[in-house]
């Protein structure tokens, strides 16, 4: 009987059912007055970054501590070629099961700032 219970627990863990998740709503707010001529691509994510396709992202993660990371890569001639990351900022956030937190990432002329709303 103990083996059956352990096996069932392992199956649940493997299926991801036992990992609770939290959500982080991130608003991307461009407050730069001097924009790159060719444009830029914004990247953001929890622990690993990805291209931000919208100005509001909902990121999911397991319950616990995560690092929200944001930066831009300016276009070099066109957005098919990107410069190295700039205007970086990051912040440690705590996610709780079933709870949605909200943050704003502000892109400023002198960098980036993460604001808790």
N, C-alpha and C positions, 0 to 999 in steps of 0.2 A: 504494500500500500504506500509506503514511503517513497519507493522508487517511482510509482505512478505520479505522485504529487510533485516530485522533483522534475520529472520529465515534462509534466504539464506546465510547471513554472518556467522551464527552459524554452518551451515552445512559445509561451506568451512573451518572454523577453525577446526571442528571436523575431517575433512578429511585430515588435514595437508597441504592444498593447500596454506594457507596464511603464513605459516612459511617458511621464506627464509632459505636456507642452504649454508654453506661454507664448503670448504674441506681443510684438513691439510694433506700434504704428509710428512710422518715421516720416515727417514732413520735410521735404527738401526746399529750402527757402533761399533763393539767389538774391543777395543784397549787394552784389558787386556793382560799382559804378563804371569800372573799366573792364569791359569784357574782352576776351581774346578775339582777335579779328576772325580767325578761321573757326572759332567755336571750341567747345570742349565736350567731353563725355564724363558724366558723374558716375562714380562707383560707391557702393555702400553695402554693408552686410554685417551679420553677426558672425564673428570669428573668421569668416572667409568672405571676401568681397565679391560682388558681381556687378555688372552694369545695371544702373538704375534706369529703367525704361519709362518710369512715370515720376511725377513730383511727390506722390505719396506711396510709400511702400508698407506692406505688412510682412514683417519678418517673424518666422516661427523658430522656436528653439526649446530644448528640454529645460525643465525647471532647474534653476541654478544661475551661476555667474557666467556672463558672456561679455565679450568686448565688441561694442558697436564701432565700426571703422568706416570712415568716409574720406574720399579724396576725389580730385578731378585729374583728368589727363587732357591737356590742350591738344587740339588738332594741329598737325604739322603739315600745312598745305591743304589737306583735307582730312576728314575724320577716318580715312582708311589707314592713316599713319598717325600714331599718338606719341606725344612727348612723355617723359617719365612723370610719375605722380607728383602732384603739388597740392597745396591747400589741404593738407592732411589734418584730421583730428580723430580722436577716439575717446571712448568713455566706457567704463565698466558698468554694466546694467545687470540687475537681478530680474529673472523671469520667474513667475509663479504660475502654477497649474491653473489654466482657465482664465487668467487675468491678462487684459490688454493694457500695456503701458504706452504712453505717448511721449515722443521727443521730437524736437525740431533741430535739424542740422542747418545752420546758417552759413552760407558761403559769403565771406567778406573780402574786401580788397586786400586785407592783410592776413588772410588765412581762413580758418573755419572755426565754428563754435557750436557745441551741442548744448541745447537748452531743454530742460525738463519742463513740460507743460502741465 
